[in-house]
Amino acid sequence: MYRLGNTPKLSLKRFLIGLCLFVFSAGFIMYGYFEEPLYQLAGLILLAPALFFAIYGYIGLFANRFSQVISINDPVDTNKHKQP
């Protein structure tokens, strides 16, 4: 969990890449529905890596936020977060 949340910028980059690939994939599927059916196949093939990148990036972002919540509520480190 902590390893996935170590690099939130990389996780955000992965999520945005997956989101962009998903949009292109949906566009290919829609274009294939109306015009050329071969584009639907390209959209479906592109959909798998798009979902992988988006899910992997989102899990990394979630792990980062979750580790921050755990570190704030950790009773061992309570003195680290208090203001003097």
Rosetta blueprint (number, residue, H / E / L):
1 M L
2 Y L
3 R L
4 L L
5 G L
6 N L
7 T L
8 P H
9 K H
10 L H
11 S H
12 L H
13 K H
14 R H
15 F H
16 L H
17 I H
18 G H
19 L H
20 C H
21 L H
22 F H
23 V H
24 F H
25 S H
26 A H
27 G H
28 F H
29 I H
30 M H
31 Y H
32 G H
33 Y H
34 F H
35 E L
36 E L
37 P L
38 L H
39 Y H
40 Q H
41 L H
42 A H
43 G H
44 L H
45 I H
46 L H
47 L H
48 A H
49 P H
50 A H
51 L H
52 F H
53 F H
54 A H
55 I H
56 Y H
57 G H
58 Y H
59 I H
60 G H
61 L H
62 F H
63 A H
64 N H
65 R H
66 F H
67 S H
68 Q H
69 V H
70 I H
71 S H
72 I H
73 N H
74 D L
75 P H
76 V H
77 D H
78 T H
79 N H
80 K H
81 H H
82 K L
83 Q L
84 P L
